[in-house]
């Protein structure tokens, strides 16, 4: 299973559904519709990434688009999903202690978005190792890697 599909499976049933949700949130925002709390969280991430507007504007046509890191392509849906996962981890303080560690990283970077990008590197590595080893992510190792960023 592709890394994006496995990661997004935590949020929704499949990759297409996850991507569709991003497109729908953006459309609701453009139509001045009321957003649910999760939709507002997603919108905040979308608005922090105007470089992905052209992809979300294409809507349904992008649901099957493949993004190849081997060819230098960033997967915008994976990237934004990881921002959401990090925000959720901090809010729920799971794994235990991540909120404090991220606050310390934020104090160093001075920018929430930059802090999330730093955390994203560690999260991506943790997920990649778990996938490679066919196991759950190692929360202790993840937190250790984050502490090294402080």
CORRA-V77121 format. One record per residue. N is the residue number from 1. RES is the residue in one letter. PSI is psi as a letter, one per 20 degrees, with the letter a starting at -180 (999 if undefined). NEAR is the number of other ideal C-beta (glycine too) atoms within 8 Angstrom. Layout:
{{N RES PSI NEAR} {N RES PSI NEAR}}
This chain:
{{1 X p 4} {2 X q 6} {3 X g 10} {4 X g 11} {5 X g 10} {6 X g 10} {7 X g 12} {8 X i 14} {9 X h 9} {10 X h 5} {11 X g 9} {12 X r 8} {13 X h 4} {14 X r 9} {15 X g 11} {16 X g 8} {17 X g 9} {18 X g 13} {19 X g 11} {20 X h 10} {21 X g 11} {22 X g 13} {23 X g 13} {24 X h 8} {25 X g 13} {26 X g 11} {27 X g 9} {28 X g 11} {29 X g 11} {30 X h 6} {31 X j 6} {32 X k 4} {33 X q 6} {34 X p 4} {35 X q 10} {36 X r 6} {37 X g 6} {38 X h 6} {39 X h 10} {40 X h 9} {41 X g 11} {42 X g 13} {43 X g 12} {44 X g 8} {45 X g 12} {46 X g 14} {47 X h 7} {48 X i 7} {49 X m 10} {50 X i 5} {51 X i 5} {52 X j 11} {53 X g 7} {54 X h 6} {55 X g 9} {56 X h 12} {57 X h 6} {58 X i 8} {59 X c 8} {60 X h 7} {61 X i 6} {62 X i 11} {63 X h 10} {64 X j 5} {65 X p 7} {66 X p 4} {67 X p 9} {68 X o 7} {69 X h 8} {70 X h 4} {71 X j 5} {72 X j 5} {73 X p 7} {74 X p 6} {75 X o 9} {76 X h 11} {77 X g 12} {78 X g 12} {79 X g 12} {80 X h 14} {81 X h 13} {82 X h 12} {83 X g 12} {84 X g 12} {85 X g 12} {86 X g 13} {87 X g 11} {88 X h 9} {89 X g 11} {90 X g 10} {91 X g 7} {92 X i 6} {93 X l 9} {94 X p 6} {95 X q 9} {96 X p 5} {97 X i 8} {98 X h 13} {99 X g 9} {100 X g 7} {101 X g 12} {102 X h 13} {103 X h 8} {104 X h 9} {105 X g 14} {106 X g 11} {107 X h 7} {108 X g 8} {109 X h 9} {110 X j 6} {111 X p 7} {112 X g 6} {113 X g 7} {114 X g 9} {115 X g 12} {116 X h 11} {117 X h 8} {118 X g 11} {119 X h 13} {120 X h 12} {121 X g 8} {122 X g 12} {123 X g 12} {124 X g 9} {125 X g 9} {126 X g 13} {127 X g 12} {128 X g 9} {129 X g 11} {130 X g 12} {131 X g 9} {132 X h 6} {133 X j 6} {134 X l 5} {135 X r 6} {136 X q 4} {137 X q 9} {138 X o 10} {139 X h 7} {140 X g 7} {141 X h 9} {142 X g 13} {143 X h 12} {144 X g 8} {145 X h 11} {146 X g 14} {147 X h 8} {148 X i 6} {149 X i 10} {150 X 999 8}}
